[in-house]
Amino acid sequence: MPTYTKRKKINLGLIRLNLVKHRIIPLAGWRVTSWSIHLGLWTWNSRTHKHTVDVPFEGGEYTF
């Protein structure tokens, strides 16, 4: 029986949840893989602990 992976993002205003579901059983629940905070052009991700700022040139983001 093949397995599958589904990914989903839920936007809750400033906080976004990244969910994954990789099960053989279709009724199994979603699992939160990471969450992130978005304030204007600045973003922080809980899994990678990366701070990102969107900038208006090619490449589109600056990570520090």
mmCIF file as Biopython writes it, N, C-alpha, C and O atoms, coordinates in Angstrom:
data_model
#
loop_
_atom_site.group_PDB
_atom_site.id
_atom_site.type_symbol
_atom_site.label_atom_id
_atom_site.label_alt_id
_atom_site.label_comp_id
_atom_site.label_asym_id
_atom_site.label_entity_id
_atom_site.label_seq_id
_atom_site.pdbx_PDB_ins_code
_atom_site.Cartn_x
_atom_site.Cartn_y
_atom_site.Cartn_z
_atom_site.occupancy
_atom_site.B_iso_or_equiv
_atom_site.auth_seq_id
_atom_site.auth_asym_id
_atom_site.pdbx_PDB_model_num
ATOM 1   N N  . MET A ? 1  ? 0.845  -1.182 0.000  1.0 0.0 1  A 1 
ATOM 2   C CA . MET A ? 1  ? 0.000  0.000  0.000  1.0 0.0 1  A 1 
ATOM 3   C C  . MET A ? 1  ? 0.894  1.250  0.000  1.0 0.0 1  A 1 
ATOM 4   O O  . MET A ? 1  ? 1.760  1.366  0.867  1.0 0.0 1  A 1 
ATOM 5   N N  . PRO A ? 2  ? 0.715  2.181  -0.937 1.0 0.0 2  A 1 
ATOM 6   C CA . PRO A ? 2  ? 1.588  3.365  -1.027 1.0 0.0 2  A 1 
ATOM 7   C C  . PRO A ? 2  ? 1.302  4.381  0.076  1.0 0.0 2  A 1 
ATOM 8   O O  . PRO A ? 2  ? 0.162  4.545  0.510  1.0 0.0 2  A 1 
ATOM 9   N N  . THR A ? 3  ? 2.344  5.047  0.512  1.0 0.0 3  A 1 
ATOM 10  C CA . THR A ? 3  ? 2.178  6.135  1.466  1.0 0.0 3  A 1 
ATOM 11  C C  . THR A ? 3  ? 2.094  7.444  0.691  1.0 0.0 3  A 1 
ATOM 12  O O  . THR A ? 3  ? 2.446  7.491  -0.488 1.0 0.0 3  A 1 
ATOM 13  N N  . TYR A ? 4  ? 1.635  8.498  1.340  1.0 0.0 4  A 1 
ATOM 14  C CA . TYR A ? 4  ? 1.550  9.795  0.691  1.0 0.0 4  A 1 
ATOM 15  C C  . TYR A ? 4  ? 1.868  10.875 1.704  1.0 0.0 4  A 1 
ATOM 16  O O  . TYR A ? 4  ? 1.751  10.668 2.912  1.0 0.0 4  A 1 
ATOM 17  N N  . THR A ? 5  ? 2.268  12.019 1.203  1.0 0.0 5  A 1 
ATOM 18  C CA . THR A ? 5  ? 2.567  13.164 2.053  1.0 0.0 5  A 1 
ATOM 19  C C  . THR A ? 5  ? 1.792  14.358 1.539  1.0 0.0 5  A 1 
ATOM 20  O O  . THR A ? 5  ? 1.849  14.693 0.356  1.0 0.0 5  A 1 
ATOM 21  N N  . LYS A ? 6  ? 1.068  14.993 2.440  1.0 0.0 6  A 1 
ATOM 22  C CA . LYS A ? 6  ? 0.365  16.222 2.106  1.0 0.0 6  A 1 
ATOM 23  C C  . LYS A ? 6  ? 0.909  17.324 2.987  1.0 0.0 6  A 1 
ATOM 24  O O  . LYS A ? 6  ? 1.233  17.090 4.152  1.0 0.0 6  A 1 
ATOM 25  N N  . ARG A ? 7  ? 1.010  18.519 2.443  1.0 0.0 7  A 1 
ATOM 26  C CA . ARG A ? 7  ? 1.467  19.682 3.202  1.0 0.0 7  A 1 
ATOM 27  C C  . ARG A ? 7  ? 0.403  20.758 3.119  1.0 0.0 7  A 1 
ATOM 28  O O  . ARG A ? 7  ? -0.281 20.904 2.106  1.0 0.0 7  A 1 
ATOM 29  N N  . LYS A ? 8  ? 0.273  21.516 4.214  1.0 0.0 8  A 1 
ATOM 30  C CA . LYS A ? 8  ? -0.746 22.551 4.271  1.0 0.0 8  A 1 
ATOM 31  C C  . LYS A ? 8  ? -0.244 23.698 5.134  1.0 0.0 8  A 1 
ATOM 32  O O  . LYS A ? 8  ? 0.452  23.468 6.123  1.0 0.0 8  A 1 
ATOM 33  N N  . LYS A ? 9  ? -0.592 24.945 4.769  1.0 0.0 9  A 1 
ATOM 34  C CA . LYS A ? 9  ? -0.291 26.116 5.579  1.0 0.0 9  A 1 
ATOM 35  C C  . LYS A ? 9  ? -1.595 26.724 6.049  1.0 0.0 9  A 1 
ATOM 36  O O  . LYS A ? 9  ? -2.541 26.880 5.277  1.0 0.0 9  A 1 
ATOM 37  N N  . ILE A ? 10 ? -1.632 27.065 7.325  1.0 0.0 10 A 1 
ATOM 38  C CA . ILE A ? 10 ? -2.792 27.748 7.882  1.0 0.0 10 A 1 
ATOM 39  C C  . ILE A ? 10 ? -2.345 29.130 8.338  1.0 0.0 10 A 1 
ATOM 40  O O  . ILE A ? 10 ? -1.415 29.262 9.133  1.0 0.0 10 A 1 
ATOM 41  N N  . ASN A ? 11 ? -3.015 30.155 7.828  1.0 0.0 11 A 1 
ATOM 42  C CA . ASN A ? 11 ? -2.680 31.538 8.136  1.0 0.0 11 A 1 
ATOM 43  C C  . ASN A ? 11 ? -3.589 32.028 9.260  1.0 0.0 11 A 1 
ATOM 44  O O  . ASN A ? 11 ? -4.807 32.091 9.091  1.0 0.0 11 A 1 
ATOM 45  N N  . LEU A ? 12 ? -3.003 32.375 10.406 1.0 0.0 12 A 1 
ATOM 46  C CA . LEU A ? 12 ? -3.750 32.881 11.557 1.0 0.0 12 A 1 
ATOM 47  C C  . LEU A ? 12 ? -3.313 34.315 11.868 1.0 0.0 12 A 1 
ATOM 48  O O  . LEU A ? 12 ? -2.920 34.616 12.995 1.0 0.0 12 A 1 
ATOM 49  N N  . GLY A ? 13 ? -3.382 35.181 10.883 1.0 0.0 13 A 1 
ATOM 50  C CA . GLY A ? 13 ? -2.934 36.558 11.072 1.0 0.0 13 A 1 
ATOM 51  C C  . GLY A ? 13 ? -1.419 36.631 11.016 1.0 0.0 13 A 1 
ATOM 52  O O  . GLY A ? 13 ? -0.822 36.365 9.973  1.0 0.0 13 A 1 
ATOM 53  N N  . LEU A ? 14 ? -0.786 36.994 12.140 1.0 0.0 14 A 1 
ATOM 54  C CA . LEU A ? 14 ? 0.670  37.110 12.191 1.0 0.0 14 A 1 
ATOM 55  C C  . LEU A ? 14 ? 1.377  35.765 12.275 1.0 0.0 14 A 1 
ATOM 56  O O  . LEU A ? 14 ? 2.564  35.667 11.964 1.0 0.0 14 A 1 
ATOM 57  N N  . ILE A ? 15 ? 0.656  34.728 12.693 1.0 0.0 15 A 1 
ATOM 58  C CA . ILE A ? 15 ? 1.253  33.400 12.879 1.0 0.0 15 A 1 
ATOM 59  C C  . ILE A ? 15 ? 0.766  32.468 11.784 1.0 0.0 15 A 1 
ATOM 60  O O  . ILE A ? 15 ? -0.420 32.450 11.454 1.0 0.0 15 A 1 
ATOM 61  N N  . ARG A ? 16 ? 1.690  31.692 11.221 1.0 0.0 16 A 1 
ATOM 62  C CA . ARG A ? 16 ? 1.347  30.709 10.203 1.0 0.0 16 A 1 
ATOM 63  C C  . ARG A ? 16 ? 1.813  29.338 10.661 1.0 0.0 16 A 1 
ATOM 64  O O  . ARG A ? 16 ? 2.945  29.175 11.114 1.0 0.0 16 A 1 
ATOM 65  N N  . LEU A ? 17 ? 0.938  28.364 10.541 1.0 0.0 17 A 1 
ATOM 66  C CA . LEU A ? 17 ? 1.252  26.986 10.913 1.0 0.0 17 A 1 
ATOM 67  C C  . LEU A ? 17 ? 1.544  26.181 9.661  1.0 0.0 17 A 1 
ATOM 68  O O  . LEU A ? 17 ? 0.794  26.247 8.687  1.0 0.0 17 A 1 
ATOM 69  N N  . ASN A ? 18 ? 2.625  25.425 9.680  1.0 0.0 18 A 1 
ATOM 70  C CA . ASN A ? 18 ? 2.973  24.515 8.587  1.0 0.0 18 A 1 
ATOM 71  C C  . ASN A ? 18 ? 2.657  23.100 9.049  1.0 0.0 18 A 1 
ATOM 72  O O  . ASN A ? 18 ? 3.219  22.616 10.031 1.0 0.0 18 A 1 
ATOM 73  N N  . LEU A ? 19 ? 1.750  22.440 8.331  1.0 0.0 19 A 1 
ATOM 74  C CA . LEU A ? 19 ? 1.274  21.126 8.724  1.0 0.0 19 A 1 
ATOM 75  C C  . LEU A ? 19 ? 1.693  20.077 7.705  1.0 0.0 19 A 1 
ATOM 76  O O  . LEU A ? 19 ? 1.870  20.382 6.525  1.0 0.0 19 A 1 
ATOM 77  N N  . VAL A ? 20 ? 1.850  18.843 8.164  1.0 0.0 20 A 1 
ATOM 78  C CA . VAL A ? 20 ? 2.165  17.732 7.276  1.0 0.0 20 A 1 
ATOM 79  C C  . VAL A ? 20 ? 1.318  16.533 7.690  1.0 0.0 20 A 1 
ATOM 80  O O  . VAL A ? 20 ? 1.010  16.339 8.865  1.0 0.0 20 A 1 
ATOM 81  N N  . LYS A ? 21 ? 0.954  15.741 6.692  1.0 0.0 21 A 1 
ATOM 82  C CA . LYS A ? 21 ? 0.203  14.521 6.924  1.0 0.0 21 A 1 
ATOM 83  C C  . LYS A ? 21 ? 0.803  13.467 6.012  1.0 0.0 21 A 1 
ATOM 84  O O  . LYS A ? 21 ? 0.642  13.550 4.794  1.0 0.0 21 A 1 
ATOM 85  N N  . HIS A ? 22 ? 1.486  12.488 6.563  1.0 0.0 22 A 1 
ATOM 86  C CA . HIS A ? 22 ? 2.059  11.423 5.736  1.0 0.0 22 A 1 
ATOM 87  C C  . HIS A ? 22 ? 1.734  10.093 6.377  1.0 0.0 22 A 1 
ATOM 88  O O  . HIS A ? 22 ? 2.467  9.573  7.218  1.0 0.0 22 A 1 
ATOM 89  N N  . ARG A ? 23 ? 0.612  9.570  5.947  1.0 0.0 23 A 1 
ATOM 90  C CA . ARG A ? 23 ? 0.071  8.331  6.493  1.0 0.0 23 A 1 
ATOM 91  C C  . ARG A ? 23 ? -0.482 7.455  5.378  1.0 0.0 23 A 1 
ATOM 92  O O  . ARG A ? 23 ? -0.794 7.933  4.288  1.0 0.0 23 A 1 
ATOM 93  N N  . ILE A ? 24 ? -0.594 6.202  5.665  1.0 0.0 24 A 1 
ATOM 94  C CA . ILE A ? 24 ? -1.296 5.281  4.779  1.0 0.0 24 A 1 
ATOM 95  C C  . ILE A ? 24 ? -2.802 5.438  5.009  1.0 0.0 24 A 1 
ATOM 96  O O  . ILE A ? 24 ? -3.590 5.366  4.066  1.0 0.0 24 A 1 
ATOM 97  N N  . ILE A ? 25 ? -3.194 5.654  6.262  1.0 0.0 25 A 1 
ATOM 98  C CA . ILE A ? 25 ? -4.602 5.766  6.628  1.0 0.0 25 A 1 
ATOM 99  C C  . ILE A ? 25 ? -5.088 7.186  6.321  1.0 0.0 25 A 1 
ATOM 100 O O  . ILE A ? 25 ? -4.562 8.139  6.894  1.0 0.0 25 A 1 
ATOM 101 N N  . PRO A ? 26 ? -6.058 7.353  5.451  1.0 0.0 26 A 1 
ATOM 102 C CA . PRO A ? 26 ? -6.504 8.698  5.067  1.0 0.0 26 A 1 
ATOM 103 C C  . PRO A ? 26 ? -7.116 9.518  6.198  1.0 0.0 26 A 1 
ATOM 104 O O  . PRO A ? 26 ? -7.096 10.746 6.113  1.0 0.0 26 A 1 
ATOM 105 N N  . LEU A ? 27 ? -7.647 8.921  7.232  1.0 0.0 27 A 1 
ATOM 106 C CA . LEU A ? 27 ? -8.312 9.668  8.300  1.0 0.0 27 A 1 
ATOM 107 C C  . LEU A ? 27 ? -7.377 10.068 9.428  1.0 0.0 27 A 1 
ATOM 108 O O  . LEU A ? 27 ? -7.822 10.661 10.412 1.0 0.0 27 A 1 
ATOM 109 N N  . ALA A ? 28 ? -6.084 9.757  9.309  1.0 0.0 28 A 1 
ATOM 110 C CA . ALA A ? 28 ? -5.126 10.149 10.352 1.0 0.0 28 A 1 
ATOM 111 C C  . ALA A ? 28 ? -4.977 11.668 10.360 1.0 0.0 28 A 1 
ATOM 112 O O  . ALA A ? 28 ? -5.196 12.318 9.337  1.0 0.0 28 A 1 
ATOM 113 N N  . GLY A ? 29 ? -4.603 12.240 11.512 1.0 0.0 29 A 1 
ATOM 114 C CA . GLY A ? 29 ? -4.576 13.685 11.680 1.0 0.0 29 A 1 
ATOM 115 C C  . GLY A ? 29 ? -3.349 14.386 11.131 1.0 0.0 29 A 1 
ATOM 116 O O  . GLY A ? 29 ? -2.368 13.757 10.733 1.0 0.0 29 A 1 
ATOM 117 N N  . TRP A ? 30 ? -3.435 15.708 11.121 1.0 0.0 30 A 1 
ATOM 118 C CA . TRP A ? 30 ? -2.348 16.577 10.672 1.0 0.0 30 A 1 
ATOM 119 C C  . TRP A ? 30 ? -1.391 16.818 11.829 1.0 0.0 30 A 1 
ATOM 120 O O  . TRP A ? 30 ? -1.807 16.824 12.987 1.0 0.0 30 A 1 
ATOM 121 N N  . ARG A ? 31 ? -0.109 17.017 11.526 1.0 0.0 31 A 1 
ATOM 122 C CA . ARG A ? 31 ? 0.917  17.277 12.535 1.0 0.0 31 A 1 
ATOM 123 C C  . ARG A ? 31 ? 1.583  18.612 12.204 1.0 0.0 31 A 1 
ATOM 124 O O  . ARG A ? 31 ? 1.906  18.880 11.046 1.0 0.0 31 A 1 
ATOM 125 N N  . VAL A ? 32 ? 1.786  19.448 13.225 1.0 0.0 32 A 1 
ATOM 126 C CA . VAL A ? 32 ? 2.453  20.741 13.028 1.0 0.0 32 A 1 
ATOM 127 C C  . VAL A ? 32 ? 3.954  20.498 12.932 1.0 0.0 32 A 1 
ATOM 128 O O  . VAL A ? 32 ? 4.566  19.999 13.876 1.0 0.0 32 A 1 
ATOM 129 N N  . THR A ? 33 ? 4.553  20.851 11.781 1.0 0.0 33 A 1 
ATOM 130 C CA . THR A ? 33 ? 5.992  20.680 11.603 1.0 0.0 33 A 1 
ATOM 131 C C  . THR A ? 33 ? 6.755  21.924 12.034 1.0 0.0 33 A 1 
ATOM 132 O O  . THR A ? 33 ? 7.868  21.829 12.550 1.0 0.0 33 A 1 
ATOM 133 N N  . SER A ? 34 ? 6.151  23.095 11.821 1.0 0.0 34 A 1 
ATOM 134 C CA . SER A ? 34 ? 6.768  24.338 12.271 1.0 0.0 34 A 1 
ATOM 135 C C  . SER A ? 34 ? 5.715  25.435 12.263 1.0 0.0 34 A 1 
ATOM 136 O O  . SER A ? 34 ? 4.635  25.284 11.691 1.0 0.0 34 A 1 
ATOM 137 N N  . TRP A ? 35 ? 6.054  26.530 12.906 1.0 0.0 35 A 1 
ATOM 138 C CA . TRP A ? 35 ? 5.198  27.712 12.865 1.0 0.0 35 A 1 
ATOM 139 C C  . TRP A ? 35 ? 6.093  28.910 12.635 1.0 0.0 35 A 1 
ATOM 140 O O  . TRP A ? 35 ? 7.285  28.875 12.941 1.0 0.0 35 A 1 
ATOM 141 N N  . SER A ? 36 ? 5.524  29.959 12.101 1.0 0.0 36 A 1 
ATOM 142 C CA . SER A ? 36 ? 6.322  31.138 11.805 1.0 0.0 36 A 1 
ATOM 143 C C  . SER A ? 36 ? 5.546  32.401 12.142 1.0 0.0 36 A 1 
ATOM 144 O O  . SER A ? 36 ? 4.315  32.411 12.166 1.0 0.0 36 A 1 
ATOM 145 N N  . ILE A ? 37 ? 6.300  33.466 12.401 1.0 0.0 37 A 1 
ATOM 146 C CA . ILE A ? 37 ? 5.739  34.772 12.712 1.0 0.0 37 A 1 
ATOM 147 C C  . ILE A ? 37 ? 6.092  35.712 11.569 1.0 0.0 37 A 1 
ATOM 148 O O  . ILE A ? 37 ? 7.244  35.763 11.137 1.0 0.0 37 A 1 
ATOM 149 N N  . HIS A ? 38 ? 5.103  36.457 11.076 1.0 0.0 38 A 1 
ATOM 150 C CA . HIS A ? 38 ? 5.305  37.403 9.979  1.0 0.0 38 A 1 
ATOM 151 C C  . HIS A ? 38 ? 4.912  38.793 10.451 1.0 0.0 38 A 1 
ATOM 152 O O  . HIS A ? 38 ? 3.759  39.023 10.815 1.0 0.0 38 A 1 
ATOM 153 N N  . LEU A ? 39 ? 5.861  39.717 10.448 1.0 0.0 39 A 1 
ATOM 154 C CA . LEU A ? 39 ? 5.607  41.124 10.781 1.0 0.0 39 A 1 
ATOM 155 C C  . LEU A ? 39 ? 6.140  41.983 9.642  1.0 0.0 39 A 1 
ATOM 156 O O  . LEU A ? 39 ? 7.345  42.210 9.537  1.0 0.0 39 A 1 
ATOM 157 N N  . GLY A ? 40 ? 5.243  42.454 8.799  1.0 0.0 40 A 1 
ATOM 158 C CA . GLY A ? 40 ? 5.670  43.247 7.651  1.0 0.0 40 A 1 
ATOM 159 C C  . GLY A ? 40 ? 6.536  42.414 6.722  1.0 0.0 40 A 1 
ATOM 160 O O  . GLY A ? 40 ? 6.090  41.388 6.210  1.0 0.0 40 A 1 
ATOM 161 N N  . LEU A ? 41 ? 7.765  42.846 6.500  1.0 0.0 41 A 1 
ATOM 162 C CA . LEU A ? 41 ? 8.690  42.118 5.636  1.0 0.0 41 A 1 
ATOM 163 C C  . LEU A ? 41 ? 9.559  41.121 6.394  1.0 0.0 41 A 1 
ATOM 164 O O  . LEU A ? 41 ? 10.309 40.364 5.778  1.0 0.0 41 A 1 
ATOM 165 N N  . TRP A ? 42 ? 9.468  41.113 7.715  1.0 0.0 42 A 1 
ATOM 166 C CA . TRP A ? 42 ? 10.301 40.245 8.556  1.0 0.0 42 A 1 
ATOM 167 C C  . TRP A ? 42 ? 9.566  38.947 8.875  1.0 0.0 42 A 1 
ATOM 168 O O  . TRP A ? 42 ? 8.362  38.958 9.132  1.0 0.0 42 A 1 
ATOM 169 N N  . THR A ? 43 ? 10.300 37.813 8.857  1.0 0.0 43 A 1 
ATOM 170 C CA . THR A ? 43 ? 9.742  36.498 9.155  1.0 0.0 43 A 1 
ATOM 171 C C  . THR A ? 43 ? 10.706 35.722 10.044 1.0 0.0 43 A 1 
ATOM 172 O O  . THR A ? 43 ? 11.923 35.827 9.893  1.0 0.0 43 A 1 
ATOM 173 N N  . TRP A ? 44 ? 10.150 34.939 10.979 1.0 0.0 44 A 1 
ATOM 174 C CA . TRP A ? 44 ? 10.948 34.029 11.802 1.0 0.0 44 A 1 
ATOM 175 C C  . TRP A ? 44 ? 10.292 32.663 11.775 1.0 0.0 44 A 1 
ATOM 176 O O  . TRP A ? 44 ? 9.076  32.562 11.939 1.0 0.0 44 A 1 
ATOM 177 N N  . ASN A ? 45 ? 11.085 31.590 11.569 1.0 0.0 45 A 1 
ATOM 178 C CA . ASN A ? 45 ? 10.586 30.229 11.507 1.0 0.0 45 A 1 
ATOM 179 C C  . ASN A ? 45 ? 11.035 29.450 12.730 1.0 0.0 45 A 1 
ATOM 180 O O  . ASN A ? 45 ? 12.200 29.529 13.120 1.0 0.0 45 A 1 
ATOM 181 N N  . SER A ? 46 ? 10.117 28.691 13.346 1.0 0.0 46 A 1 
ATOM 182 C CA . SER A ? 46 ? 10.413 27.982 14.589 1.0 0.0 46 A 1 
ATOM 183 C C  . SER A ? 46 ? 11.302 26.757 14.388 1.0 0.0 46 A 1 
ATOM 184 O O  . SER A ? 46 ? 12.070 26.413 15.286 1.0 0.0 46 A 1 
ATOM 185 N N  . ARG A ? 47 ? 11.222 26.101 13.254 1.0 0.0 47 A 1 
ATOM 186 C CA . ARG A ? 47 ? 12.012 24.887 13.038 1.0 0.0 47 A 1 
ATOM 187 C C  . ARG A ? 47 ? 13.459 25.216 12.707 1.0 0.0 47 A 1 
ATOM 188 O O  . ARG A ? 47 ? 14.376 24.609 13.259 1.0 0.0 47 A 1 
ATOM 189 N N  . THR A ? 48 ? 13.669 26.172 11.809 1.0 0.0 48 A 1 
ATOM 190 C CA . THR A ? 48 ? 15.027 26.506 11.378 1.0 0.0 48 A 1 
ATOM 191 C C  . THR A ? 48 ? 15.648 27.634 12.188 1.0 0.0 48 A 1 
ATOM 192 O O  . THR A ? 48 ? 16.858 27.849 12.120 1.0 0.0 48 A 1 
ATOM 193 N N  . HIS A ? 49 ? 14.832 28.361 12.956 1.0 0.0 49 A 1 
ATOM 194 C CA . HIS A ? 49 ? 15.263 29.525 13.741 1.0 0.0 49 A 1 
ATOM 195 C C  . HIS A ? 49 ? 15.883 30.600 12.847 1.0 0.0 49 A 1 
ATOM 196 O O  . HIS A ? 49 ? 16.768 31.336 13.282 1.0 0.0 49 A 1 
ATOM 197 N N  . LYS A ? 50 ? 15.415 30.690 11.593 1.0 0.0 50 A 1 
ATOM 198 C CA . LYS A ? 50 ? 15.932 31.681 10.653 1.0 0.0 50 A 1 
ATOM 199 C C  . LYS A ? 50 ? 15.089 32.950 10.699 1.0 0.0 50 A 1 
ATOM 200 O O  . LYS A ? 50 ? 13.861 32.899 10.760 1.0 0.0 50 A 1 
ATOM 201 N N  . HIS A ? 51 ? 15.773 34.085 10.668 1.0 0.0 51 A 1 
ATOM 202 C CA . HIS A ? 51 ? 15.144 35.387 10.492 1.0 0.0 51 A 1 
ATOM 203 C C  . HIS A ? 51 ? 15.294 35.740 9.018  1.0 0.0 51 A 1 
ATOM 204 O O  . HIS A ? 51 ? 16.392 35.635 8.470  1.0 0.0 51 A 1 
ATOM 205 N N  . THR A ? 52 ? 14.221 36.152 8.372  1.0 0.0 52 A 1 
ATOM 206 C CA . THR A ? 52 ? 14.266 36.489 6.959  1.0 0.0 52 A 1 
ATOM 207 C C  . THR A ? 52 ? 13.600 37.838 6.740  1.0 0.0 52 A 1 
ATOM 208 O O  . THR A ? 52 ? 12.560 38.128 7.332  1.0 0.0 52 A 1 
ATOM 209 N N  . VAL A ? 53 ? 14.203 38.666 5.885  1.0 0.0 53 A 1 
ATOM 210 C CA . VAL A ? 53 ? 13.624 39.946 5.504  1.0 0.0 53 A 1 
ATOM 211 C C  . VAL A ? 53 ? 13.480 39.950 3.987  1.0 0.0 53 A 1 
ATOM 212 O O  . VAL A ? 53 ? 14.455 39.722 3.271  1.0 0.0 53 A 1 
ATOM 213 N N  . ASP A ? 54 ? 12.271 40.209 3.493  1.0 0.0 54 A 1 
ATOM 214 C CA . ASP A ? 54 ? 12.049 40.319 2.050  1.0 0.0 54 A 1 
ATOM 215 C C  . ASP A ? 54 ? 12.601 41.646 1.564  1.0 0.0 54 A 1 
ATOM 216 O O  . ASP A ? 54 ? 12.302 42.695 2.134  1.0 0.0 54 A 1 
ATOM 217 N N  . VAL A ? 55 ? 13.401 41.600 0.517  1.0 0.0 55 A 1 
ATOM 218 C CA . VAL A ? 55 ? 14.011 42.812 -0.042 1.0 0.0 55 A 1 
ATOM 219 C C  . VAL A ? 55 ? 13.622 42.939 -1.515 1.0 0.0 55 A 1 
ATOM 220 O O  . VAL A ? 55 ? 13.397 41.928 -2.180 1.0 0.0 55 A 1 
ATOM 221 N N  . PRO A ? 56 ? 13.540 44.165 -2.031 1.0 0.0 56 A 1 
ATOM 222 C CA . PRO A ? 56 ? 13.000 44.381 -3.376 1.0 0.0 56 A 1 
ATOM 223 C C  . PRO A ? 56 ? 14.027 44.249 -4.509 1.0 0.0 56 A 1 
ATOM 224 O O  . PRO A ? 56 ? 14.099 45.140 -5.356 1.0 0.0 56 A 1 
ATOM 225 N N  . PHE A ? 57 ? 14.812 43.189 -4.556 1.0 0.0 57 A 1 
ATOM 226 C CA . PHE A ? 57 ? 15.696 42.954 -5.697 1.0 0.0 57 A 1 
ATOM 227 C C  . PHE A ? 57 ? 15.726 41.464 -5.985 1.0 0.0 57 A 1 
ATOM 228 O O  . PHE A ? 57 ? 15.109 40.679 -5.264 1.0 0.0 57 A 1 
ATOM 229 N N  . GLU A ? 58 ? 16.439 41.068 -7.034 1.0 0.0 58 A 1 
ATOM 230 C CA . GLU A ? 58 ? 16.458 39.668 -7.440 1.0 0.0 58 A 1 
ATOM 231 C C  . GLU A ? 58 ? 17.027 38.806 -6.319 1.0 0.0 58 A 1 
ATOM 232 O O  . GLU A ? 58 ? 18.022 39.174 -5.694 1.0 0.0 58 A 1 
ATOM 233 N N  . GLY A ? 59 ? 16.415 37.689 -6.071 1.0 0.0 59 A 1 
ATOM 234 C CA . GLY A ? 59 ? 16.761 36.854 -4.933 1.0 0.0 59 A 1 
ATOM 235 C C  . GLY A ? 59 ? 15.686 36.969 -3.877 1.0 0.0 59 A 1 
ATOM 236 O O  . GLY A ? 59 ? 15.320 35.972 -3.254 1.0 0.0 59 A 1 
ATOM 237 N N  . GLY A ? 60 ? 15.175 38.169 -3.665 1.0 0.0 60 A 1 
ATOM 238 C CA . GLY A ? 60 ? 13.970 38.412 -2.908 1.0 0.0 60 A 1 
ATOM 239 C C  . GLY A ? 60 ? 14.002 38.301 -1.399 1.0 0.0 60 A 1 
ATOM 240 O O  . GLY A ? 60 ? 13.024 38.678 -0.754 1.0 0.0 60 A 1 
ATOM 241 N N  . GLU A ? 61 ? 15.086 37.797 -0.793 1.0 0.0 61 A 1 
ATOM 242 C CA . GLU A ? 61 ? 15.096 37.724 0.662  1.0 0.0 61 A 1 
ATOM 243 C C  . GLU A ? 61 ? 16.530 37.770 1.185  1.0 0.0 61 A 1 
ATOM 244 O O  . GLU A ? 61 ? 17.484 37.408 0.496  1.0 0.0 61 A 1 
ATOM 245 N N  . TYR A ? 62 ? 16.641 38.220 2.409  1.0 0.0 62 A 1 
ATOM 246 C CA . TYR A ? 62 ? 17.939 38.294 3.097  1.0 0.0 62 A 1 
ATOM 247 C C  . TYR A ? 62 ? 17.789 37.499 4.387  1.0 0.0 62 A 1 
ATOM 248 O O  . TYR A ? 62 ? 16.907 37.802 5.192  1.0 0.0 62 A 1 
ATOM 249 N N  . THR A ? 63 ? 18.620 36.500 4.601  1.0 0.0 63 A 1 
ATOM 250 C CA . THR A ? 63 ? 18.552 35.642 5.780  1.0 0.0 63 A 1 
ATOM 251 C C  . THR A ? 63 ? 19.730 35.938 6.679  1.0 0.0 63 A 1 
ATOM 252 O O  . THR A ? 63 ? 20.868 36.039 6.221  1.0 0.0 63 A 1 
ATOM 253 N N  . PHE A ? 64 ? 19.444 36.081 7.987  1.0 0.0 64 A 1 
ATOM 254 C CA . PHE A ? 64 ? 20.518 36.314 8.945  1.0 0.0 64 A 1 
ATOM 255 C C  . PHE A ? 64 ? 20.257 35.526 10.205 1.0 0.0 64 A 1 
ATOM 256 O O  . PHE A ? 64 ? 21.050 35.584 11.145 1.0 0.0 64 A 1 
#
